[in-house]
Amino acid sequence: MLPDPEKVYDKDDVINALWLEFTLALRRAKRVFVLGHSLNDAFLLRALTENVEPYVRIAVTGLPGGNGRLASAGEEVEAKVRASFGDGPKLVPLAFGVDEDPAVPAIDDWTAHLQERGLL
């Protein structure tokens, strides 16, 4: 599917079947890591809010801005996460590249937190 916030999932049989499988996978998932997505897709947000509970099982990446925070471009993602899920999801500052990213400890912290809560 092309990146289009106005795309319609239920008008195409193939896409509809894939989307149904995706929502079923979300329900079975022990954790959901949203990587490289700006969350501008209302269908994706709805799928996450309706099929992943508790929300602490979700982690969402955004560009790093220093001090463990997201960059200004990631603030929009953070606002969407908080508006849709409250404080549940972990925000992970993450830059794509060839070098090891400093986000690895944040991801480790998230999975350790899930283990402590018996969610893994």
Residue pairs with C-beta under 8 A, 6 or more apart in sequence:
1 7
1 15
5 40
5 41
5 42
7 41
7 43
9 15
9 16
9 19
9 43
10 16
10 19
19 43
19 47
22 47
23 47
23 50
23 51
26 32
26 47
26 48
26 51
26 52
27 51
27 52
29 52
29 57
30 57
30 114
30 119
30 120
31 57
31 58
31 59
31 110
31 111
31 114
31 119
31 120
32 48
32 52
32 57
32 58
32 59
33 58
33 59
33 61
33 107
34 48
34 58
34 59
34 60
34 61
35 61
35 94
36 61
36 96
37 44
37 60
38 76
38 77
39 45
39 60
39 77
39 80
39 81
39 84
45 80
45 84
48 58
48 84
48 85
49 55
49 84
49 85
52 58
54 88
54 119
55 85
55 86
55 88
55 89
56 88
56 89
56 90
56 113
56 114
56 117
56 119
57 114
57 119
58 85
58 88
58 89
58 90
59 89
59 90
59 91
59 92
59 107
59 110
60 77
60 81
60 89
60 90
60 91
60 92
61 91
61 92
61 93
61 94
61 103
62 70
62 71
62 73
62 74
62 77
62 78
62 91
62 92
62 93
62 94
63 70
63 71
63 73
63 74
63 93
63 94
63 95
64 70
64 71
64 74
64 93
64 94
64 95
64 102
64 103
65 71
65 72
65 74
65 93
68 93
68 106
69 93
70 77
70 78
70 91
70 93
71 93
74 91
74 93
77 91
78 91
81 89
81 91
90 106
90 109
90 110
90 113
92 103
92 106
92 107
92 110
93 102
93 103
93 106
94 101
94 103
94 106
95 101
95 103
111 120
114 120
